[in-house]
Each structure stands twice: as C-alpha cells, then as structure tokens.
Amino acid sequence: MKAPKNDLKVEKTESPKSLVHLALDAADRGQSTALAVLQDARGEVRTAIENGIELAEKLSAGVLRFARKLVAKIDEAANDGLTATERALSATVEKAKETTTKSSAELPAAAA
C-alpha cells in the first residue's frame, strides 16, 4: 500500500511562513516515503519467510518419506537374514541328528 504523494508548493514570497510550510511539506513527504519503503520491505520479508517455511515443510515431508522407505528396506533385509539363518540352523541340526543316529558300523563306511 503506497502513501499518497504530497505535492510541494513553492511560493514566490519570501515570508518565513512560506519557508516553514515548505519545510513541513518536505518533512511530511519524507516520512510518507520512508513509511512506504518500510511497508514494502515488511511485505517482502514476510513473503521470504513464508516461502522458507513452505520449503522446510516440503523437505521434511521428503525426509520422512525417505526414512519410511529406508526402515521398510532394512526390515525386509533383516527378515531375509533371519529366515536364512533359521534355515541354516535347521539344516545343521538335521545333519547332526542323522550323524548321531547312524550306528558305529555305518560310520566307517560312510566316511569312505
């Protein structure tokens, strides 16, 4: 929102009253200009901050999506690792059972 412009009027008379009015008009115009510049700066700062907040929201949403996918992938890998470990242990136990159930006569034949 811009402040209305004040027109400076210079009169040809040399009375002190006209000089005072001229000074007051110049001061009024200067303060109006300064306030208008401050209002424009305030608007630009607000826009910049709002855009920064929107960027932070989008970045945090992206980081959270990535974290969810990462957790899912780690969970899948851990599940696969545990399943393979279970199979290996089960196979080892089965082999151990087979070895202990063989009679002592079968062991030398199996070894050969």
N, C-alpha and C positions, 0 to 999 in steps of 0.2 A: 504494500500500500504506500503510495507516494504522497508526500505532503504537498499541498497546493503551493504553487510558486507565487511569491510576492514580487511585485514589480517595484523596482527602486525608482523613485521620482526625484529628480534633482530640479530644484527651483533656482531661478537666476538671482534671487535676492540673497544678500549676504548677512541676513539676520542670524543670530545664534540659534533661534528657534528652528530654522530650517536645517542647520547643521546637526542639531540634536536629533531631529526626526530622521535625517539621513543615517546617522549612526545607529539609531534604534531599528530602522528598517534593515540595515546591513546585519545587525546582530540577530534580528528575527529570521532573516533568510539563512544566515549561517547555522543557526540552531535547527531550523527546519531541515536543512540539507544533512546535517550531522545525524539527526534522528532517523531520517530516511535511509541513510547508509547503514546505520546500526540495525534497523529493521530488516534490510536486505541481508545483512550478514547473519542475523539471527535465523532467518529462513534457510539460508544455505547451510548453516551449521546443523540445524535440525534435520534437513534432508540427508546430509552426510552421515549423521548418527543413525538415522532410521535405516539407511542403506547398509551400514555396517552391521546393524542388528539383524537385518534380513540375511546378510551373508553368513553371519555366525549361526543363525538357525539352520540354513541350508547345509553348512559344513558339519554341524553337529548331527544333523539327520543322516548325512552321508557316512559319518564316522560310526554312528550306531548301526546302520545297515551293514557296514563292513564288519563290525565286531560280531554281529549276529551270525553272519556267514562264516566268519573265522571260527567261532565257537562250534558251529554245526560241523565244519570240516574236521576240527580237532576231535570232536566227539565221534565222528564216523571212523577216523583213523584209530582212535583208542578202542572202539568196539571191534574193529577188524583185528587189531593186535591181540586183544583178549580172546577173541574167538580162535585165532590161530594158535595161541598159547594153550588154550584148552584142548584143542585137537592134538597138539604135540604131546602134552602131558598124558592124555588119554591113550595115545598110541604107545607111549613109553611104558605105561602101567600094563597094558595088554601084552606087550612083548615080555615084560618082566614076569607076568603070570604064566605065559607059555613056557618060558625058560625054567621056572621053578617047578612046573608040573611034569616036565619030562623026567623020565627015570634016569638013573645014573648010567644005565646001559645004553640009552639012546644018545646021551651027550657026546661020547667019543665019536659015534657015527655021524652025528650032526656037525661036529667040528671038522670032520674030514672032508 
